Amino acid sequence: MFKLLAGAAIGFAAAWFMDSTEGEHRRTMFKERASGLAGKGKEGAQSAAQSAQGVAEQVKEKATSDNGETVSSGSQVS
């Protein structure tokens, strides 16, 4: 039953995109939307990387004491 539904969906999508009157317009719109989503994904990844870098720098600053000694895990600087 699943194969029948999957085949019908693929056939419908192919007919929808290959339509002689509106197919070219639909394909163009699909390409534009897909490239827009890809661009947003790239921007989101860059933003997340910048945020992670900022957090890492804050953690590094907190881990370094005023006299320049680095605090390692399990030890304390007094």
Biotite code that builds the C-alpha atoms (Angstrom):
import biotite.structure as struc

atoms = struc.array([
    struc.Atom([0.000, 0.000, 0.000], chain_id="A", res_id=1, res_name="MET", atom_name="CA", element="C"),
    struc.Atom([2.876, 2.371, 0.872], chain_id="A", res_id=2, res_name="PHE", atom_name="CA", element="C"),
    struc.Atom([4.544, 1.757, -2.493], chain_id="A", res_id=3, res_name="LYS", atom_name="CA", element="C"),
    struc.Atom([1.292, 2.610, -4.279], chain_id="A", res_id=4, res_name="LEU", atom_name="CA", element="C"),
    struc.Atom([0.934, 5.893, -2.381], chain_id="A", res_id=5, res_name="LEU", atom_name="CA", element="C"),
    struc.Atom([4.599, 6.779, -2.875], chain_id="A", res_id=6, res_name="ALA", atom_name="CA", element="C"),
    struc.Atom([4.326, 6.064, -6.589], chain_id="A", res_id=7, res_name="GLY", atom_name="CA", element="C"),
    struc.Atom([1.195, 8.182, -6.864], chain_id="A", res_id=8, res_name="ALA", atom_name="CA", element="C"),
    struc.Atom([2.882, 11.073, -5.032], chain_id="A", res_id=9, res_name="ALA", atom_name="CA", element="C"),
    struc.Atom([5.942, 10.901, -7.284], chain_id="A", res_id=10, res_name="ILE", atom_name="CA", element="C"),
    struc.Atom([3.736, 10.772, -10.373], chain_id="A", res_id=11, res_name="GLY", atom_name="CA", element="C"),
    struc.Atom([1.708, 13.750, -9.195], chain_id="A", res_id=12, res_name="PHE", atom_name="CA", element="C"),
    struc.Atom([4.849, 15.789, -8.446], chain_id="A", res_id=13, res_name="ALA", atom_name="CA", element="C"),
    struc.Atom([6.331, 14.964, -11.854], chain_id="A", res_id=14, res_name="ALA", atom_name="CA", element="C"),
    struc.Atom([3.124, 15.924, -13.635], chain_id="A", res_id=15, res_name="ALA", atom_name="CA", element="C"),
    struc.Atom([2.863, 19.119, -11.593], chain_id="A", res_id=16, res_name="TRP", atom_name="CA", element="C"),
    struc.Atom([6.421, 20.210, -12.419], chain_id="A", res_id=17, res_name="PHE", atom_name="CA", element="C"),
    struc.Atom([6.289, 19.100, -16.075], chain_id="A", res_id=18, res_name="MET", atom_name="CA", element="C"),
    struc.Atom([2.948, 20.759, -16.844], chain_id="A", res_id=19, res_name="ASP", atom_name="CA", element="C"),
    struc.Atom([3.235, 22.434, -20.244], chain_id="A", res_id=20, res_name="SER", atom_name="CA", element="C"),
    struc.Atom([1.452, 25.638, -19.218], chain_id="A", res_id=21, res_name="THR", atom_name="CA", element="C"),
    struc.Atom([2.604, 26.334, -15.652], chain_id="A", res_id=22, res_name="GLU", atom_name="CA", element="C"),
    struc.Atom([5.485, 23.885, -15.145], chain_id="A", res_id=23, res_name="GLY", atom_name="CA", element="C"),
    struc.Atom([8.296, 26.255, -16.059], chain_id="A", res_id=24, res_name="GLU", atom_name="CA", element="C"),
    struc.Atom([6.983, 28.896, -13.673], chain_id="A", res_id=25, res_name="HIS", atom_name="CA", element="C"),
    struc.Atom([6.610, 26.314, -10.875], chain_id="A", res_id=26, res_name="ARG", atom_name="CA", element="C"),
    struc.Atom([10.152, 25.025, -11.407], chain_id="A", res_id=27, res_name="ARG", atom_name="CA", element="C"),
    struc.Atom([11.543, 28.562, -11.299], chain_id="A", res_id=28, res_name="THR", atom_name="CA", element="C"),
    struc.Atom([9.662, 29.348, -8.084], chain_id="A", res_id=29, res_name="MET", atom_name="CA", element="C"),
    struc.Atom([10.871, 26.088, -6.534], chain_id="A", res_id=30, res_name="PHE", atom_name="CA", element="C"),
    struc.Atom([14.512, 26.852, -7.424], chain_id="A", res_id=31, res_name="LYS", atom_name="CA", element="C"),
    struc.Atom([14.269, 30.366, -5.971], chain_id="A", res_id=32, res_name="GLU", atom_name="CA", element="C"),
    struc.Atom([12.709, 29.163, -2.728], chain_id="A", res_id=33, res_name="ARG", atom_name="CA", element="C"),
    struc.Atom([15.194, 26.329, -2.355], chain_id="A", res_id=34, res_name="ALA", atom_name="CA", element="C"),
    struc.Atom([18.174, 28.624, -2.877], chain_id="A", res_id=35, res_name="SER", atom_name="CA", element="C"),
    struc.Atom([16.678, 31.126, -0.410], chain_id="A", res_id=36, res_name="GLY", atom_name="CA", element="C"),
    struc.Atom([16.330, 28.428, 2.228], chain_id="A", res_id=37, res_name="LEU", atom_name="CA", element="C"),
    struc.Atom([19.899, 27.291, 1.618], chain_id="A", res_id=38, res_name="ALA", atom_name="CA", element="C"),
    struc.Atom([21.117, 30.863, 2.108], chain_id="A", res_id=39, res_name="GLY", atom_name="CA", element="C"),
    struc.Atom([19.186, 31.178, 5.371], chain_id="A", res_id=40, res_name="LYS", atom_name="CA", element="C"),
    struc.Atom([20.689, 27.910, 6.572], chain_id="A", res_id=41, res_name="GLY", atom_name="CA", element="C"),
    struc.Atom([24.190, 29.181, 5.855], chain_id="A", res_id=42, res_name="LYS", atom_name="CA", element="C"),
    struc.Atom([23.504, 32.468, 7.653], chain_id="A", res_id=43, res_name="GLU", atom_name="CA", element="C"),
    struc.Atom([22.107, 30.575, 10.638], chain_id="A", res_id=44, res_name="GLY", atom_name="CA", element="C"),
    struc.Atom([25.180, 28.369, 10.831], chain_id="A", res_id=45, res_name="ALA", atom_name="CA", element="C"),
    struc.Atom([27.485, 31.376, 10.688], chain_id="A", res_id=46, res_name="GLN", atom_name="CA", element="C"),
    struc.Atom([25.498, 33.107, 13.438], chain_id="A", res_id=47, res_name="SER", atom_name="CA", element="C"),
    struc.Atom([25.629, 30.010, 15.636], chain_id="A", res_id=48, res_name="ALA", atom_name="CA", element="C"),
    struc.Atom([29.388, 29.736, 15.111], chain_id="A", res_id=49, res_name="ALA", atom_name="CA", element="C"),
    struc.Atom([29.893, 33.375, 16.073], chain_id="A", res_id=50, res_name="GLN", atom_name="CA", element="C"),
    struc.Atom([27.772, 32.888, 19.203], chain_id="A", res_id=51, res_name="SER", atom_name="CA", element="C"),
    struc.Atom([29.751, 29.796, 20.159], chain_id="A", res_id=52, res_name="ALA", atom_name="CA", element="C"),
    struc.Atom([33.003, 31.694, 19.668], chain_id="A", res_id=53, res_name="GLN", atom_name="CA", element="C"),
    struc.Atom([31.739, 34.482, 21.927], chain_id="A", res_id=54, res_name="GLY", atom_name="CA", element="C"),
    struc.Atom([30.761, 32.023, 24.641], chain_id="A", res_id=55, res_name="VAL", atom_name="CA", element="C"),
    struc.Atom([34.149, 30.293, 24.363], chain_id="A", res_id=56, res_name="ALA", atom_name="CA", element="C"),
    struc.Atom([35.925, 33.616, 24.806], chain_id="A", res_id=57, res_name="GLU", atom_name="CA", element="C"),
    struc.Atom([33.813, 34.418, 27.883], chain_id="A", res_id=58, res_name="GLN", atom_name="CA", element="C"),
    struc.Atom([34.576, 31.023, 29.391], chain_id="A", res_id=59, res_name="VAL", atom_name="CA", element="C"),
    struc.Atom([38.290, 31.543, 28.708], chain_id="A", res_id=60, res_name="LYS", atom_name="CA", element="C"),
    struc.Atom([38.171, 34.937, 30.429], chain_id="A", res_id=61, res_name="GLU", atom_name="CA", element="C"),
    struc.Atom([36.419, 33.467, 33.463], chain_id="A", res_id=62, res_name="LYS", atom_name="CA", element="C"),
    struc.Atom([38.899, 30.605, 33.604], chain_id="A", res_id=63, res_name="ALA", atom_name="CA", element="C"),
    struc.Atom([41.857, 32.990, 33.647], chain_id="A", res_id=64, res_name="THR", atom_name="CA", element="C"),
    struc.Atom([42.488, 34.704, 36.976], chain_id="A", res_id=65, res_name="SER", atom_name="CA", element="C"),
    struc.Atom([43.603, 38.323, 37.412], chain_id="A", res_id=66, res_name="ASP", atom_name="CA", element="C"),
    struc.Atom([47.282, 37.363, 37.688], chain_id="A", res_id=67, res_name="ASN", atom_name="CA", element="C"),
    struc.Atom([47.255, 35.419, 34.416], chain_id="A", res_id=68, res_name="GLY", atom_name="CA", element="C"),
    struc.Atom([47.124, 31.915, 35.860], chain_id="A", res_id=69, res_name="GLU", atom_name="CA", element="C"),
    struc.Atom([44.747, 29.558, 34.139], chain_id="A", res_id=70, res_name="THR", atom_name="CA", element="C"),
    struc.Atom([42.396, 27.596, 36.352], chain_id="A", res_id=71, res_name="VAL", atom_name="CA", element="C"),
    struc.Atom([42.359, 23.932, 35.392], chain_id="A", res_id=72, res_name="SER", atom_name="CA", element="C"),
    struc.Atom([39.519, 21.588, 36.209], chain_id="A", res_id=73, res_name="SER", atom_name="CA", element="C"),
    struc.Atom([39.618, 20.382, 39.799], chain_id="A", res_id=74, res_name="GLY", atom_name="CA", element="C"),
    struc.Atom([42.050, 23.021, 41.044], chain_id="A", res_id=75, res_name="SER", atom_name="CA", element="C"),
    struc.Atom([41.475, 26.419, 42.506], chain_id="A", res_id=76, res_name="GLN", atom_name="CA", element="C"),
    struc.Atom([43.605, 29.517, 42.404], chain_id="A", res_id=77, res_name="VAL", atom_name="CA", element="C"),
    struc.Atom([43.554, 31.544, 45.602], chain_id="A", res_id=78, res_name="SER", atom_name="CA", element="C"),
])
